[in-house]
Amino acid sequence: MMEKKERYKQLNTYLKEKFGERTLKICIDGGFTCPNRDGTLGYGGCIYCSEKGSGELIHSASSISEQVQHYFTTYRAKRANKFIAYFQNFTNTYDSIENLKMKYDSALIDDRIVGLSIGTRPDCITEEIAKLLQSYTNKYYVCVELGLQTSNDEIGKVINRGYTSADFTKAVTILHQYGIDVVAHIMVGLPYETKQDIENTVAFVNALPLQGVKIHSTYVVEHTALADMYRKGEYQALDLDDYIETLIDILTHLNPNFVIHRVSGDAPKDILVAPSWNKHKMWILHGFEKRFEARDLWQGKFYQKSTIQNS
């Protein structure tokens, strides 16, 4: 069993062990779009995706290098000595290899940067892209965050995801072959999602050669298709108790070796429609950790004997 202080494998601890000290992320807007927005696959993106593609909290600047330079002038830069350049919003492998290299290089401009983290879609991973990412591994820790959300492809169609679970598996396989760490995003509370869907998603990720998982609730923000559904009564957001209980079920059945990158999402407060509890991250963390400890639970406690684990 893990130590009492840490009942699941937290990212902060993992990075501290890996780099010998506290290591923080620099969130970057790389100026990317998405094949689900530019007409290649569709328009508007996933139904929960805002106009900034989860990059609402990023400092807006005219170039990638300026964003990094700006970060190092803020109080955040004083909280650590090592940092990871994190390309966060939209699809950060959706460009030519030449442009991708130029953008990644323009972020890696400070000796304090020790890692490169790329958020993207599984259908925008190729061997050529994996080779490019591998080229950075001699000097940097490289990690790719892939949006899965759910393993149920029917729900995938409802949320306008634009790719299948098979696409996800293929992308993970390619990245794994090139030695790139992969983190899967799981969303809880998607439209029409059932407890069985969550269990199937956990079984799905447990069967893959992943290094990490990022979990958060589905939240509704302005100017999205999900906001329209919510206001029409076609979608109901999870309440806090349901989310915490689902989170507990997920973590106790997850592979204990997976690094948990987060257990809640930071919704931009100014455009958040629902649920209101999402504004209070500490409610989520304290509520979850208190129950986890009170019930003597830990990550992977039911991993071996789980009925949801793939055989």
C-alpha positions in Angstrom: 0.0 0.0 0.0 1.1 3.6 -0.7 2.1 5.8 2.2 -0.8 7.4 4.1 0.2 10.8 2.8 -0.2 9.8 -0.8 -2.8 7.3 -1.7 -2.5 7.8 -5.4 0.4 8.6 -7.6 0.4 12.4 -7.9 2.1 14.3 -10.7 3.9 16.7 -8.4 5.6 13.9 -6.5 6.5 12.1 -9.7 8.1 15.2 -11.2 10.0 15.9 -8.0 11.3 12.4 -8.0 12.2 12.5 -11.7 13.9 15.9 -11.6 15.1 16.1 -8.0 13.0 19.1 -7.2 9.7 20.8 -7.7 8.9 21.1 -11.5 6.1 23.2 -12.9 4.3 23.5 -16.2 4.4 26.6 -18.4 1.1 26.6 -20.3 1.5 27.8 -23.9 -0.8 28.7 -26.7 0.9 27.5 -29.9 -1.5 29.1 -32.3 -2.9 25.8 -33.4 -6.4 24.9 -34.5 -8.1 21.5 -34.7 -9.3 19.3 -37.6 -12.6 19.3 -35.9 -12.8 23.1 -36.2 -11.3 24.0 -39.5 -13.6 21.9 -41.6 -11.3 18.9 -42.2 -13.5 16.8 -39.9 -16.1 19.4 -38.9 -16.7 22.8 -37.3 -17.1 24.0 -33.8 -15.0 21.2 -32.1 -16.2 18.9 -29.4 -19.5 20.0 -27.8 -17.8 21.0 -24.5 -14.8 22.8 -26.2 -14.7 26.6 -25.7 -13.6 29.2 -28.2 -10.0 29.0 -26.8 -9.9 25.2 -26.6 -9.1 24.9 -22.9 -6.6 27.7 -23.1 -8.6 30.4 -21.4 -6.1 30.8 -18.6 -3.1 31.2 -20.8 -1.4 34.6 -21.1 -2.0 36.0 -24.6 1.1 37.1 -26.4 2.2 37.6 -30.0 4.6 34.7 -30.0 5.4 31.5 -28.2 8.8 32.8 -27.1 7.2 35.9 -25.6 4.7 33.7 -23.7 7.6 31.8 -22.1 9.5 35.0 -21.4 6.5 36.5 -19.8 6.0 33.5 -17.6 9.5 33.9 -16.2 8.6 37.5 -15.1 5.7 36.3 -13.0 5.5 35.0 -9.4 4.9 31.5 -10.7 8.5 31.3 -12.0 9.8 31.9 -8.4 8.0 28.8 -7.1 10.4 26.4 -8.9 13.7 26.1 -10.7 12.7 23.6 -13.3 9.8 23.8 -15.8 8.0 21.9 -18.6 6.8 23.7 -21.7 3.2 22.6 -22.1 1.4 23.2 -25.4 -2.1 23.1 -24.1 -5.0 24.3 -26.2 -6.4 22.8 -29.4 -4.4 20.2 -31.4 -0.7 20.8 -30.9 0.5 18.3 -33.5 -1.8 19.5 -36.2 0.7 21.2 -38.6 3.6 20.4 -40.9 6.6 18.8 -39.4 8.6 22.0 -40.2 6.1 24.2 -38.4 5.9 21.9 -35.4 9.6 21.9 -34.9 9.8 25.7 -35.2 7.0 26.1 -32.6 8.4 23.6 -30.2 11.9 25.0 -30.5 10.6 28.5 -29.9 9.4 27.4 -26.5 12.6 25.7 -25.4 14.5 28.9 -24.9 15.5 28.8 -21.3 17.9 26.4 -19.5 15.4 26.0 -16.7 13.0 24.1 -19.1 13.6 20.4 -18.7 10.5 19.0 -20.5 8.1 19.3 -23.4 4.5 18.3 -23.0 2.1 18.2 -26.0 -1.7 18.1 -25.8 -3.3 16.7 -29.0 -5.8 14.3 -30.6 -5.0 10.7 -31.4 -5.9 11.1 -35.0 -3.2 13.7 -35.3 -0.3 11.4 -34.4 1.8 9.8 -37.1 5.2 8.1 -37.1 6.7 11.2 -38.6 5.4 13.3 -35.7 6.6 10.6 -33.2 10.1 10.8 -34.7 10.1 14.5 -34.3 9.1 14.2 -30.6 11.7 11.5 -30.1 14.4 13.9 -31.4 13.9 16.0 -28.2 14.3 13.1 -25.8 18.1 13.4 -25.6 17.8 16.7 -23.8 14.2 16.9 -22.6 11.5 14.8 -20.9 8.8 14.4 -23.6 5.2 13.6 -22.9 2.0 13.6 -25.1 -1.5 14.1 -23.6 -4.2 12.5 -25.7 -7.9 13.2 -25.3 -9.8 10.0 -24.9 -12.7 11.2 -22.7 -14.5 7.9 -23.1 -14.0 4.5 -24.8 -17.7 4.5 -25.9 -17.6 5.5 -29.5 -21.3 6.2 -29.6 -20.8 8.8 -26.9 -17.8 9.9 -28.9 -20.2 10.7 -31.7 -22.6 12.6 -29.4 -19.8 14.8 -28.1 -18.6 15.3 -31.7 -15.1 13.9 -30.9 -14.3 13.0 -34.5 -12.2 9.9 -33.8 -12.6 6.4 -32.5 -11.2 4.4 -29.6 -9.3 2.4 -32.2 -7.6 5.7 -33.3 -6.6 6.3 -29.7 -5.1 2.8 -29.4 -3.2 3.3 -32.7 -1.7 6.6 -31.5 -0.6 5.2 -28.2 1.0 2.3 -29.9 3.0 4.6 -32.2 4.1 6.9 -29.4 5.1 3.9 -27.2 7.2 2.5 -30.0 9.2 5.8 -30.0 9.6 5.9 -26.2 7.2 8.8 -25.7 5.2 8.9 -22.5 1.5 9.1 -23.0 -1.2 10.6 -20.7 -4.9 9.8 -21.4 -7.6 12.3 -20.6 -10.8 10.9 -19.1 -14.0 13.0 -18.7 -16.7 12.1 -16.2 -20.3 13.1 -16.7 -20.5 13.2 -20.5 -24.0 13.1 -22.0 -25.7 9.7 -21.8 -22.7 8.2 -19.9 -23.5 5.4 -17.5 -21.5 3.7 -14.7 -20.8 0.9 -17.1 -19.3 3.3 -19.6 -16.9 4.6 -17.0 -15.9 1.0 -16.0 -15.3 0.2 -19.7 -13.2 3.3 -20.1 -11.0 2.3 -17.1 -10.6 -1.2 -18.4 -9.7 0.3 -21.8 -6.9 2.5 -20.5 -5.6 -0.2 -18.1 -5.0 -2.4 -21.2 -2.8 0.2 -22.9 0.9 1.1 -22.3 0.2 4.5 -20.8 2.2 6.4 -18.2 -0.5 8.7 -16.9 -4.1 9.6 -16.7 -5.8 13.0 -16.3 -9.3 13.0 -14.9 -11.9 15.7 -14.6 -15.6 16.4 -14.7 -17.5 17.6 -17.6 -18.2 21.3 -17.2 -20.4 23.5 -19.3 -19.0 26.8 -20.5 -20.5 29.6 -22.6 -20.5 29.5 -26.4 -20.5 25.7 -26.7 -23.0 23.2 -28.0 -23.1 21.6 -24.6 -24.3 25.0 -23.1 -27.1 24.9 -25.6 -28.0 21.4 -24.6 -27.9 22.3 -20.9 -30.2 25.3 -21.3 -32.7 23.2 -23.3 -32.7 20.6 -20.5 -31.0 18.0 -22.7 -28.0 17.7 -20.5 -27.7 17.7 -16.7 -24.3 18.3 -15.0 -23.1 16.0 -12.3 -23.4 17.0 -8.7 -20.3 17.1 -6.6 -21.0 14.0 -4.6 -21.6 11.9 -7.8 -18.3 13.1 -9.2 -16.3 12.3 -6.1 -17.8 8.8 -5.8 -17.1 8.2 -9.5 -13.6 9.5 -9.1 -13.0 7.1 -6.2 -14.3 4.1 -8.3 -11.9 5.1 -11.2 -8.8 5.5 -9.1 -9.3 2.3 -7.1 -9.5 0.3 -10.3 -6.8 2.1 -12.2 -3.3 0.6 -12.8 -1.4 1.7 -9.7 1.6 2.6 -11.9 -0.2 5.4 -13.8 0.7 8.9 -12.7 -2.4 10.8 -11.9 -2.0 14.2 -13.6 -5.1 15.7 -12.1 -8.5 14.8 -10.6 -10.3 18.0 -11.3 -10.4 20.6 -14.2 -10.0 24.3 -13.9 -13.0 25.8 -15.6 -12.7 29.5 -16.4 -15.0 31.1 -13.8 -16.1 34.0 -16.0 -17.7 31.7 -18.7 -18.6 28.7 -16.5 -22.3 27.8 -16.8 -22.5 24.6 -14.7 -21.8 23.0 -12.3 -21.1 25.8 -9.9 -19.1 23.6 -7.6 -16.4 23.4 -10.3 -15.3 26.9 -9.2 -14.1 25.4 -5.9 -11.2 23.1 -6.6 -10.5 22.5 -2.9 -14.0 21.2 -2.4 -13.2 18.5 -4.9 -9.7 17.6 -3.6 -10.6 17.7 0.1 -13.9 15.8 -0.4 -12.2 13.1 -2.4 -9.1 12.7 -0.3 -11.1 12.7 2.9 -13.3 9.8 1.7 -10.3 8.0 0.2 -8.5 8.0 3.6 -11.6 7.3 5.7 -12.3 4.2 3.7 -8.7 3.1 3.6 -8.5 3.2 -0.2 -5.7 3.8 -2.6 -5.0 3.8 -6.3 -5.3 0.3 -7.8 -6.7 -1.3 -4.6 -9.1 -3.3 -6.8 -7.0 -3.3 -9.9 -6.1 -7.0 -9.8 -9.5 -8.4 -8.9 -11.5 -5.8 -10.7 -14.4 -7.1 -12.8 -13.8 -4.2 -15.2 -10.2 -5.1 -16.0 -9.5 -6.6 -19.4 -8.6 -10.3 -19.3 
